[in-house]
Amino acid sequence: MTELAPVPDTETEVESVDNGQGYEGKACTGITFKADEHDCSKYYLCLNGVYVDLTCPAPLVWNKNHCDWPAKARCKGKASLKITEDQEEKPIIACYFTNWAYYRPGKGKFGPEQVDASLCTHIIYSWAHLSNTSQIVPGVPELDVDNDFLGKISELRLDGVKVILGVGGLHNSRVSNWSEMVSTKEKRTSFIESAHKLIKKWNFDGLQLAWQYPVCGQEICTETDEENDEKSNFNALLTELSKSLRQYNLEFSAVVSPNPKVAAVAYDPEVLTATLDWMAIAANDYYWSTNSRTEYLLPMQSSAPSEVCDYKTMLSYWSSVVPSRQLVMSVPAYGRSYTLRSELFVHPGAPTAGPGDAGNYTQVPGFMAYYEICNGLKTQYWEEMPTEEGMSIVHGSQWVTFLRPQEVFKIISTSSKMGIRGAALWALDLDDWRSECSCEPWPLLTALRQGATPKEIKIPVKWGHVSGKLWGDENEQPILALHGWQDNAGTWDTLAPLLYKKRPILAVDFPGHGFSSWFPPGMVYYPWEFARLILYIKQYYKWDKISLLCHSMGSIAGLRFASLFPDDVTFYIAIDSLIADDYDLNAVVDKYPTTMLKMQKAHSRLEDEPPSYTIDEMIKIWHKGTRQSVALDSVKYLITRGAKPSTTDPNKFYFSRDSRLKHILFTPEDKRFVEALVKRLTCPTLYVKGLDSPFASDDFSVEMRELIKKINPKFDCHMVPGTHHLHLNEPEKVANLILPFYEKYNLIK
């Protein structure tokens, strides 16, 4: 997760204590922050020469220059609310509802009854408008009020979704009302009061500002733009709105420009960070059909000599200036169409004669809903022209650019890996919600949800909790994925996205690993406990049977469970291990005294912070510690759950797994016992062995593998070039073996 560097305090007179009086109203310079020394959730923003007091939304607390989770902050004061271990940050899936879609003819008509709230965490009602009296008013009164659209959307809160009132939007932003409204304190106050009135009347959960955009509008900013007062006035509005909304625990977000050249002039990132709960990068509004040349709607990548801004550039810019946990990537469910000047030139950058033909339902030149485009592909001949930069189709003089589900998934998956908090779809009515041309309804929203950050899971246990991450539908029983010794659930970050569309995957952190609780002091980690954990999870979720995807130590635990409970396992997939390696017993006994002494030392230092390193140093250490099995580029997936910031050096981190794990007494088991165990493995089993791995290569491991092959007709074994962590480094290799295994034994219903 990207975090901002600490912002230096440039107050004219630095005060070491606030003497309980606070800094509200005191003089300062620049745009800077001060933490309250008595209340962890309170902070002060220097704006227009004086400090303004603000409060983080519960349960967050102030952390240097942004609101953050208590575990990541180092506040020594009190928190406003009791923080419990169950509180966690969930991904945002924001869905835009547009009131005007109700006026579309025939199958294009879309109203509140068509919204499937179960697919969203937030529904943004688009749009209320800013009037010429600085008041927020319904955008389409005959629908919003007379037909009770505001009330009907608000009722979706009963389904557990947050309903947010959006104000502004593209067309309303083009009027001068916005500049006028922010210009004085009195007009901003009138705006804020009208916001509260509407939110309270219709029982909404918060407000989203969609002024597109301060200072520059939709154009590239000029030096003249930079000299006006609009940005400072907008900062004042954000600060006053944030202070007012948070008094009532209302959520506050904003739509921000995807164009770095606009954003750099329009916004002060420090103010956005300090005042907003989250911001939506409006990547759905980057290129327009009024351009003189064809451009991809949202470029997947840039290529010379074009200077287009691709989605990665947008994400990189925004995640460099605000914390990634405050960002949501908004993608379009529509296409832009152009009329070509010549049918001989159909490539990106080709000259245009104007916008393309309007869609049959949306009826706007240069604009087509995704369902109009995919229906057109079914009923007419369009030449598809996919490239690495984007997707376009051409028919005669008509050139259309849009995103398919695979592009949506790639964009959101990439943003999730960058630590971006969530995703948004503009808009619900433009997706193929009727399943006119897709196998299932909502293909774009489904792809967006699948690409978003996996859901964090906590399973309560007597000593705390077992953490995990879930890919896929939480209403369907997942495959349980188990990692190796001293790894964590991040080991599945590259493979799981290739598999979970067939069936969800729940990857857990073993006790003492990743985000899971450590065993209590005085206890030791015993490998058979990991097999018992499988039984605990099965019983906790009341699953009749369990399916296992395992690596290394997780594979050993998986085989033990599958052999002890053969009727309870649907299938078992093991990567690079089946049983514990065979060791020379004399060498084991010789090593035990040293291991015990180190274990004792680890027990005495559980409260001490381990040595800390820079991220680059940690990557090299992790890579070397696995005998170079985890590629340098793959270590990042494990570090996400395996490192914490040092409390003594803000630029360093330490390995956060329980240090007792380094000194487990691995006890060799009697070979007759192991043989009796593997003879009970009867479920469909897939074993993938890395040829470059030193593990599971001893004579006894090979002998047991051959025994399983002999007695279990559903045992598939593959020898694949790769290291012990081939599933993490080269996930496609492993996925290409797992997917046929599913089909061969009819394992996915």
C-alpha positions in Angstrom: 0.0 0.0 0.0 1.4 3.4 -1.0 1.7 5.9 1.8 2.7 9.5 1.8 6.0 10.7 3.1 5.8 12.7 6.4 4.9 16.4 5.7 7.2 18.8 7.4 5.5 21.2 9.9 6.1 24.8 8.8 4.2 26.6 11.6 5.6 30.0 12.2 6.0 29.3 15.9 6.6 25.6 16.7 4.9 24.6 19.9 5.9 21.3 21.5 2.6 21.0 23.4 -0.9 22.4 23.0 -1.6 22.6 26.7 -5.0 21.1 26.1 -6.2 24.1 24.2 -5.7 22.8 20.7 -4.4 24.7 17.6 -7.7 25.8 16.2 -7.4 29.3 14.8 -3.6 29.6 15.4 -1.4 31.0 12.7 0.5 28.8 10.3 1.9 28.8 6.8 1.5 26.5 3.8 -0.7 23.4 3.8 0.5 21.4 6.8 -0.8 19.2 9.6 -0.6 18.8 13.3 -1.7 15.8 15.3 -3.8 16.4 18.4 -1.7 15.3 21.4 -4.7 14.1 23.4 -7.1 12.6 20.9 -5.8 10.1 18.3 -8.6 10.7 15.9 -8.2 14.5 15.9 -5.9 16.6 13.8 -5.4 20.1 12.5 -5.1 21.3 8.9 -3.3 24.5 8.1 -5.4 26.3 5.5 -5.3 29.9 4.4 -2.9 30.8 7.2 -4.8 29.3 10.2 -5.2 25.8 11.7 -8.7 24.1 11.3 -9.5 21.2 13.6 -10.8 18.0 11.9 -11.6 14.5 13.1 -11.0 11.2 11.3 -14.1 9.0 10.7 -14.4 6.2 13.3 -12.6 3.9 13.8 -9.6 5.6 12.0 -7.0 7.7 13.7 -4.6 10.3 12.5 -1.2 9.0 11.2 1.3 11.7 10.1 -0.7 13.2 7.2 -3.8 11.0 6.7 -6.4 9.0 8.6 -5.4 5.4 9.0 -6.1 2.2 10.9 -5.0 2.2 14.5 -2.6 -0.7 14.1 -0.7 1.3 11.5 -0.6 4.6 13.5 1.6 5.3 16.5 -0.6 7.6 18.4 0.0 7.7 22.2 -3.2 9.6 23.0 -6.7 8.2 23.4 -8.9 7.0 20.5 -12.5 8.4 20.3 -13.9 4.9 20.1 -12.9 1.5 21.3 -11.0 -0.2 18.5 -11.7 -4.0 18.2 -9.8 -6.6 16.3 -12.9 -7.3 14.1 -12.7 -3.8 12.5 -11.1 -4.0 9.0 -11.1 -2.1 5.8 -13.2 -3.6 3.1 -12.8 -3.0 -0.6 -15.2 -0.4 -2.2 -17.3 -1.5 -5.1 -19.1 1.7 -6.1 -22.0 1.6 -8.6 -23.3 4.7 -10.3 -27.1 5.0 -10.7 -28.2 7.6 -13.3 -31.7 9.0 -12.9 -32.0 10.0 -16.6 -31.6 6.4 -17.9 -35.3 6.0 -17.0 -36.2 8.1 -20.1 -34.5 5.7 -22.6 -36.8 3.9 -25.0 -37.6 0.2 -24.9 -35.1 -2.1 -23.4 -32.8 0.8 -22.5 -35.2 2.0 -19.8 -33.5 1.6 -16.4 -34.9 2.6 -12.9 -34.4 1.8 -9.2 -36.1 -1.6 -9.7 -33.3 -2.8 -12.0 -30.5 -2.2 -9.5 -29.0 -5.3 -7.9 -27.6 -3.9 -4.7 -25.9 -7.3 -3.8 -23.2 -6.5 -6.4 -22.2 -3.2 -4.8 -20.9 -1.8 -1.5 -21.9 1.8 -2.5 -24.5 3.1 -4.8 -23.9 6.7 -6.0 -27.2 8.5 -6.9 -26.2 10.6 -10.0 -26.9 13.5 -10.0 -28.3 16.2 -7.8 -27.4 19.6 -9.2 -25.9 22.8 -7.9 -28.3 25.7 -8.5 -27.5 29.3 -9.3 -28.4 30.1 -5.6 -25.6 27.8 -4.3 -28.1 25.2 -3.2 -28.1 21.5 -4.0 -31.4 20.6 -5.7 -32.7 17.4 -7.3 -31.3 16.9 -10.8 -34.5 15.6 -12.4 -37.3 16.6 -10.0 -40.1 14.7 -11.7 -38.1 11.4 -11.2 -36.1 12.2 -8.1 -39.0 13.5 -6.1 -42.3 12.9 -7.9 -41.5 9.3 -8.8 -39.6 8.9 -5.5 -36.4 7.7 -7.1 -34.4 9.2 -4.2 -36.5 7.2 -1.7 -36.4 4.0 -3.7 -32.6 4.1 -3.9 -32.3 5.0 -0.3 -34.3 1.9 0.6 -31.5 -0.2 -0.7 -29.6 0.6 2.5 -31.7 -2.2 4.0 -29.7 -4.6 1.8 -26.5 -3.5 3.5 -25.2 -1.2 0.8 -24.2 2.5 1.4 -26.2 5.0 -0.6 -24.4 8.2 -1.4 -25.9 11.4 -2.9 -23.8 12.6 -5.8 -23.9 16.2 -6.7 -22.6 17.8 -9.9 -21.7 15.6 -12.8 -20.2 16.5 -16.2 -22.9 18.8 -17.5 -23.7 20.6 -14.3 -20.0 21.2 -13.8 -19.9 23.3 -17.0 -21.9 26.1 -15.5 -20.3 28.9 -13.6 -22.4 28.1 -10.4 -19.5 26.1 -8.9 -16.9 28.9 -9.1 -19.4 31.3 -7.7 -20.5 29.0 -4.9 -17.0 28.4 -3.5 -16.0 32.1 -3.8 -17.4 33.1 -0.4 -17.9 31.6 3.1 -21.6 32.5 3.0 -22.3 30.7 -0.2 -20.3 27.6 0.8 -22.3 27.5 4.1 -25.5 27.7 2.1 -24.3 24.7 0.0 -23.4 22.7 3.0 -26.7 23.3 4.7 -28.6 22.3 1.6 -26.5 19.1 1.5 -27.5 18.2 5.0 -31.1 18.9 4.3 -31.3 16.5 1.3 -29.2 13.8 3.0 -31.4 13.9 6.1 -34.7 14.0 4.2 -33.8 11.0 2.0 -31.7 9.1 4.6 -28.5 8.9 2.6 -25.2 7.8 4.0 -23.0 10.5 2.6 -22.1 12.9 -0.2 -20.0 12.7 -3.3 -18.8 15.9 -5.0 -18.5 15.6 -8.7 -17.2 19.0 -9.8 -15.5 18.1 -13.0 -13.1 19.9 -12.4 -12.0 22.9 -10.3 -9.7 25.4 -12.0 -9.4 23.7 -15.4 -12.7 22.1 -16.2 -12.2 19.3 -18.8 -9.3 21.0 -20.5 -5.6 21.0 -20.0 -4.7 23.8 -17.5 -2.9 26.9 -18.6 -0.7 29.3 -16.6 -3.6 31.6 -16.4 -5.7 28.9 -14.7 -3.0 28.4 -12.1 -3.2 32.1 -11.0 -6.9 32.1 -10.0 -8.3 31.6 -6.5 -10.5 28.6 -7.4 -8.2 25.9 -6.0 -7.9 27.6 -2.6 -11.7 28.2 -2.5 -12.2 24.5 -3.3 -9.9 23.6 -0.5 -12.0 25.7 1.9 -15.2 23.9 0.7 -13.6 20.5 1.2 -12.5 21.4 4.7 -15.8 22.9 5.8 -17.8 20.1 4.2 -15.6 17.4 5.8 -15.9 19.0 9.3 -19.6 19.2 8.9 -20.3 15.8 7.5 -18.1 13.9 10.0 -20.0 15.4 12.9 -22.9 13.1 11.8 -20.6 10.2 10.7 -21.5 10.8 7.1 -19.2 9.6 4.3 -17.5 12.1 2.1 -16.0 11.4 -1.3 -15.2 13.2 -4.6 -14.7 12.5 -8.2 -11.1 13.6 -9.3 -9.6 14.0 -12.8 -7.7 11.1 -14.3 -5.4 13.4 -16.1 -2.2 14.2 -14.2 -1.8 17.5 -16.0 -5.2 18.6 -14.8 -4.9 17.1 -11.3 -1.6 18.8 -10.6 -3.2 22.2 -11.0 -6.7 21.5 -9.8 -6.0 19.9 -6.4 -3.8 20.1 -3.3 -3.3 16.4 -2.5 -2.7 17.2 1.1 -6.2 18.7 1.4 -7.8 15.8 -0.5 -6.1 13.4 1.9 -7.1 15.3 5.0 -10.8 15.8 4.1 -12.1 13.0 2.0 -12.8 9.4 2.9 -12.1 8.3 -0.6 -11.9 9.7 -4.1 -12.9 8.2 -7.5 -10.4 8.5 -10.3 -12.7 9.3 -13.2 -10.9 7.2 -15.8 -14.3 6.9 -17.6 -13.8 10.5 -18.8 -10.4 10.7 -20.4 -11.0 10.9 -24.2 -14.0 12.3 -26.1 -15.6 11.6 -29.4 -15.2 15.3 -30.3 -11.5 14.8 -30.7 -10.1 15.4 -34.2 -8.5 12.0 -34.2 -9.5 8.6 -32.8 -8.2 7.7 -29.4 -8.8 4.6 -27.2 -11.4 5.2 -24.5 -9.1 4.2 -21.7 -5.7 3.1 -23.1 -4.3 -0.1 -21.7 -0.7 1.1 -22.4 0.9 4.0 -24.2 3.1 3.8 -27.2 5.4 6.2 -29.0 5.0 8.7 -30.6 1.5 9.0 -29.0 1.4 10.9 -25.7 -1.8 9.3 -24.5 -2.1 8.6 -20.8 -2.7 5.0 -20.0 -4.4 3.6 -16.9 -1.2 2.7 -15.2 0.0 6.3 -15.6 -3.2 7.5 -13.9 -2.8 5.0 -11.1 0.9 5.7 -10.6 0.3 9.5 -10.4 -2.5 9.3 -7.9 -0.9 6.7 -5.7 2.2 8.9 -5.5 0.3 11.9 -4.1 -2.4 10.4 -1.8 -2.5 7.1 0.2 -3.7 4.3 -2.1 -6.3 3.3 0.6 -8.2 6.4 -0.4 -8.4 5.7 -4.1 -11.1 4.0 -6.1 -10.6 3.4 -9.9 -13.7 4.2 -11.9 -14.1 2.5 -15.3 -16.6 3.0 -18.2 -19.4 0.7 -19.2 -19.7 2.5 -22.5 -17.8 3.2 -25.7 -16.9 6.3 -27.6 -17.7 6.3 -31.3 -16.2 8.3 -34.1 -17.0 9.0 -37.8 -13.9 8.5 -39.8 -12.9 10.9 -42.5 -11.7 8.0 -44.7 -12.5 4.3 -44.4 -8.9 3.7 -45.5 -7.5 4.9 -42.2 -8.9 2.9 -39.3 -6.1 2.9 -36.8 -5.9 4.9 -33.5 -5.0 8.4 -34.4 -7.0 8.4 -37.7 -8.6 11.7 -38.7 -12.3 12.0 -37.8 -15.2 13.9 -39.2 -17.0 14.1 -35.8 -18.7 11.9 -33.3 -20.0 8.5 -34.4 -23.6 7.4 -34.8 -25.8 7.4 -31.7 -26.9 4.1 -30.0 -30.4 2.9 -30.5 -31.2 3.4 -26.8 -28.7 5.9 -25.4 -29.3 8.2 -28.4 -26.3 10.4 -27.9 -23.9 10.9 -30.9 -20.4 9.5 -30.1 -21.6 7.4 -27.2 -22.8 3.8 -27.0 -23.7 1.6 -24.0 -21.7 -1.6 -23.7 -24.9 -3.6 -24.3 -25.5 -1.6 -27.5 -21.9 -2.4 -28.7 -22.0 -6.2 -27.9 -25.5 -6.5 -29.4 -24.1 -4.8 -32.5 -21.3 -7.3 -32.7 -23.9 -10.1 -32.7 -26.2 -8.7 -35.3 -23.9 -6.8 -37.7 -20.5 -7.3 -39.2 -17.9 -5.3 -37.3 -14.2 -5.8 -37.7 -12.6 -6.3 -34.3 -9.1 -4.7 -33.9 -7.7 -5.6 -30.4 -4.2 -4.4 -29.6 -2.1 -4.2 -26.5 -3.1 -0.6 -26.3 -6.9 -1.1 -26.4 -9.9 -2.5 -28.1 -11.7 -1.0 -31.1 -14.2 -2.1 -33.8 -14.9 -0.7 -37.2 -17.8 -0.9 -39.6 -17.7 1.4 -42.7 -17.0 4.9 -41.4 -17.9 4.0 -37.8 -15.0 3.5 -35.3 -15.9 2.5 -31.7 -13.6 2.0 -28.7 -14.7 0.3 -25.5 -13.6 -2.0 -22.7 -14.4 -5.7 -22.7 -14.7 -7.6 -19.4 -11.1 -8.8 -19.8 -9.8 -5.3 -20.0 -11.9 -4.2 -17.0 -10.6 -7.2 -15.0 -7.0 -6.4 -15.9 -7.3 -2.7 -15.0 -8.9 -3.4 -11.6 -6.7 -6.4 -10.8 -3.6 -4.2 -11.5 -5.0 -1.4 -9.3 -5.7 -3.9 -6.5 -2.2 -5.1 -6.6 -1.0 -1.5 -6.2 -3.1 -1.2 -3.0 -5.9 0.8 -4.5 -8.9 0.4 -2.2 -11.6 -0.3 -4.7 -13.3 0.1 -8.1 -16.4 1.9 -9.5 -18.5 1.4 -12.6 -20.0 4.2 -14.6 -22.8 3.3 -14.9 -25.2 0.4 -14.0 -27.6 1.2 -16.8 -24.8 0.9 -19.4 -23.7 -2.7 -18.6 -25.4 -5.7 -20.2 -27.7 -6.0 -17.2 -30.4 -7.9 -19.2 -27.8 -10.5 -20.4 -28.8 -9.7 -24.0 -25.4 -10.6 -25.4 -23.6 -12.2 -22.5 -23.9 -15.5 -20.8 -24.7 -13.9 -17.5 -26.0 -10.4 -16.6 -23.7 -7.6 -15.5 -20.5 -8.9 -17.3 -18.6 -5.7 -16.7 -19.6 -5.3 -13.1 -18.8 -8.9 -12.5 -15.3 -8.5 -14.1 -14.8 -5.4 -11.9 -15.7 -7.3 -8.8 -13.5 -10.2 -9.7 -10.5 -7.9 -10.3 -11.0 -6.0 -7.0 -9.0 -6.7 -3.9 -9.8 -10.1 -2.4 -11.9 -9.9 0.7 -10.0 -10.2 4.0 -11.4 -13.0 6.3 -11.0 -13.6 10.0 -11.8 -16.9 11.6 -12.0 -16.8 15.4 -9.9 -19.3 17.4 -9.2 -19.6 21.1 -5.9 -17.7 20.9 -7.2 -14.9 18.5 -8.0 -15.4 14.9 -6.8 -17.1 11.7 -6.7 -14.5 8.8 -7.2 -15.2 5.1 -8.2 -13.7 1.8 -11.0 -14.8 -0.4 -11.1 -14.6 -4.2 -14.6 -15.0 -5.7 -18.2 -15.3 -4.5 -18.5 -15.5 -0.7 -21.8 -17.3 -1.1 -20.1 -20.4 -2.7 -17.9 -22.9 -0.8 -14.3 -22.1 -1.7 -11.2 -24.3 -2.1 -9.0 -24.0 1.0 -5.5 -22.9 0.0 -2.6 -23.6 2.4 0.8 -22.1 2.2 4.3 -23.3 3.1 6.5 -22.8 6.2 7.2 -19.1 7.0 5.3 -18.0 3.9 1.7 -16.6 4.1 -1.5 -16.4 2.1 0.2 -14.0 -0.3 1.8 -17.1 -1.9 -1.4 -17.5 -3.9 -1.7 -14.0 -5.2 -0.6 -14.8 -8.7 -2.2 -18.3 -9.1 -5.6 -17.6 -7.4 -6.7 -15.0 -10.0 -6.3 -17.6 -12.7 -8.5 -20.2 -10.9 -11.2 -18.6 -8.9 -13.6 -18.0 -11.7 -14.2 -21.7 -11.7 -14.6 -21.8 -7.9 -13.7 -19.3 -5.1 -10.4 -19.7 -3.3 -9.9 -19.0 0.4 -6.2 -18.7 1.3 -5.5 -18.6 5.0 -2.4 -17.6 7.0 -1.3 -20.5 9.3 -1.1 -19.5 13.0 2.0 -17.3 13.6 2.2 -16.4 9.9 0.9 -13.4 7.9 -2.0 -11.6 9.7 -3.0 -14.6 11.9 -2.6 -14.5 15.6 0.4 -16.0 17.2 0.2 -18.9 19.7 0.3 -17.7 23.3 3.6 -17.4 25.1 5.0 -20.8 26.4 3.5 -22.7 23.5 5.3 -24.2 20.5 4.3 -24.8 16.9 3.8 -28.4 16.1 3.3 -29.4 12.4 0.4 -31.7 13.1 -1.5 -28.7 14.5 -1.7 -27.4 10.9 -3.6 -30.5 9.9 -6.0 -30.1 12.8 -6.6 -26.5 11.7 -8.1 -27.9 8.4 -10.6 -29.8 10.5 -11.4 -26.7 12.6 -12.0 -24.6 9.5 -14.2 -27.3 8.0 -16.3 -27.5 11.2 -16.4 -23.7 11.6 -18.0 -23.3 8.2 -20.1 -26.5 8.5 -18.8 -27.8 5.2 -19.7 -31.4 4.4 -16.5 -31.9 2.4 -13.4 -29.9 1.8 -11.2 -29.2 -1.2 -7.5 -28.5 -0.8 -4.9 -26.5 -2.7 -1.6 -26.8 -0.9 2.1 -25.9 -1.1 5.1 -27.3 0.9 4.2 -27.5 4.6 0.6 -26.9 3.6 0.8 -29.9 1.3 2.1 -32.1 4.1 -0.8 -30.9 6.3 -3.2 -31.5 3.5 -2.1 -35.1 2.9 -2.3 -35.9 6.6 -5.9 -34.6 6.7 -6.9 -36.2 3.4 -5.5 -39.5 4.6 -7.1 -39.4 8.0 -10.5 -38.2 6.7 -10.7 -39.7 3.2 -14.5 -39.4 3.0 -14.3 -35.7 3.8 -12.1 -34.5 1.0 -13.4 -33.8 -2.5 -9.9 -33.4 -4.0 -6.4 -32.5 -3.0 -3.8 -30.5 -5.0 -0.2 -30.6 -3.7 2.6 -28.4 -5.1 6.2 -29.7 -4.6 5.6 -31.7 -1.4 3.5 -34.6 -0.2 5.3 -35.9 2.9 8.0 -34.5 5.1 11.5 -35.1 3.6 13.5 -38.0 4.9 16.4 -36.9 7.0 19.4 -38.7 8.6 18.3 -39.3 12.2 21.8 -38.8 13.6 22.0 -35.4 12.0 18.5 -34.5 13.4 19.5 -35.5 16.9 22.8 -33.6 16.6 20.8 -30.5 15.6 18.1 -30.7 18.4 20.2 -29.1 21.2 20.9 -26.0 19.1 17.3 -25.8 18.0 16.0 -26.1 21.6 18.4 -23.3 22.8 17.3 -21.0 19.9 13.7 -21.8 20.7 14.2 -20.9 24.3 15.8 -17.6 23.3 12.9 -16.8 20.9 10.4 -17.4 23.8 12.2 -14.9 25.9 12.2 -12.2 23.1 8.6 -12.3 22.0 7.9 -8.7 23.1 11.1 -7.4 21.4 11.0 -5.8 17.9 13.1 -7.9 15.5 15.9 -6.4 13.4 14.6 -4.0 10.8 15.6 -3.5 7.2 14.8 -1.4 4.1 12.3 -2.9 1.7 15.1 -3.7 -0.8 17.0 -5.5 2.0 14.0 -7.5 3.0 13.4 -8.6 -0.6 17.0 -9.9 -0.9 16.9 -11.6 2.5 13.6 -13.4 1.7 14.9 -14.4 -1.7 18.1 -15.8 -0.2 16.3 -17.4 2.7 14.2 -19.6 0.3 17.4 -20.7 -1.5 16.5 -18.4 -4.3 13.2 -20.3 -4.7 11.0 -17.2 -4.5 12.0 -14.9 -7.4 13.0 -11.4 -6.5 10.0 -10.1 -8.4 7.7 -12.4 -6.4 8.8 -11.5 -2.9 6.5 -8.5 -2.9 3.4 -10.8 -2.7 4.7 -12.3 0.6 6.0 -9.0 2.1 2.5 -7.5 2.0 1.4 -9.9 4.8 4.9 -10.6 6.2 6.3 -7.3 7.2 5.5 -4.4 9.5 6.9 -0.9 9.8 9.6 -0.5 12.5 8.6 1.5 15.5 12.1 2.9 15.8 13.0 3.7 12.2 10.1 5.0 10.0 12.1 4.0 6.9 12.5 0.4 7.8 10.5 -2.8 8.3 10.8 -6.0 10.2 9.6 -9.6 9.5 6.3 -9.9 11.3 5.9 -13.7 11.5 6.4 -15.3 14.9 10.1 -15.9 15.5 9.4 -19.2 17.1 8.6 -20.6 13.7 12.3 -20.6 12.8 13.0 -23.2 15.4 10.3 -25.9 15.0 11.4 -29.4 16.1 10.5 -31.3 12.9 10.2 -34.8 14.2 10.9 -37.6 11.6 8.1 -40.1 11.5 8.4 -43.9 11.3 8.3 -44.9 7.6 5.7 -47.6 8.4 3.4 -44.9 9.8 3.9 -42.7 6.7 3.2 -45.7 4.4 0.0 -46.5 6.3 -1.0 -42.9 6.0 -0.5 -42.5 2.2 -2.4 -45.8 1.5 -5.5 -44.0 2.8 -5.2 -41.2 0.2 -8.1 -42.1 -2.1 -9.5 -38.7 -3.3 -8.6 -37.3 -6.7 -5.1 -35.9 -6.2 -2.9 -33.7 -8.4 0.8 -33.5 -7.6 3.0 -30.9 -9.2 6.7 -31.3 -8.6 9.2 -28.5 -9.4 12.2 -30.1 -11.1 14.6 -27.4 -9.8 13.4 -27.9 -6.2 15.6 -29.8 -3.7 12.5 -30.9 -1.8 10.6 -34.2 -2.1 13.5 -35.7 -4.0 14.9 -38.1 -1.5 14.4 -41.9 -2.1 11.6 -42.3 0.5 9.6 -39.4 -0.9 9.9 -40.9 -4.4 9.0 -44.3 -3.1 5.8 -43.0 -1.4 4.9 -41.1 -4.5 5.1 -44.3 -6.5 3.0 -46.1 -3.9 0.2 -43.5 -4.1 0.3 -43.8 -7.9 -0.1 -47.6 -7.6 -3.0 -47.6 -5.2 -4.9 -44.4 -6.2 -6.2 -44.5 -9.8 -7.1 -40.8 -9.5 -3.5 -39.7 -8.8 -2.1 -37.3 -11.4 1.6 -36.5 -11.2 3.4 -33.8 -13.3 7.1 -33.0 -13.2 7.5 -29.3 -14.3 10.6 -27.1 -14.7 10.6 -24.6 -11.8 11.6 -23.9 -8.2 9.9 -24.9 -5.0 7.7 -21.8 -5.5 6.8 -22.4 -9.1 3.2 -21.7 -8.4 4.1 -18.1 -7.3 6.8 -17.4 -9.9 5.1 -19.1 -12.9 1.4 -19.4 -12.1 0.3 -20.1 -15.7 2.3 -23.3 -15.7 0.4 -24.6 -12.6 -3.0 -23.2 -13.7 -2.6 -25.1 -17.0 -2.4 -28.3 -15.0 -5.1 -27.6 -12.4 -7.9 -26.6 -14.8 -7.7 -29.8 -16.8 -7.6 -31.7 -13.5 -10.9 -30.1 -12.6 -12.5 -31.2 -15.8 -11.0 -34.7 -15.9 -12.6 -35.7 -12.6 -15.7 -33.4 -12.9 -14.7 -31.5 -9.8 -16.3 -28.1 -10.6 -20.1 -28.2 -10.8 
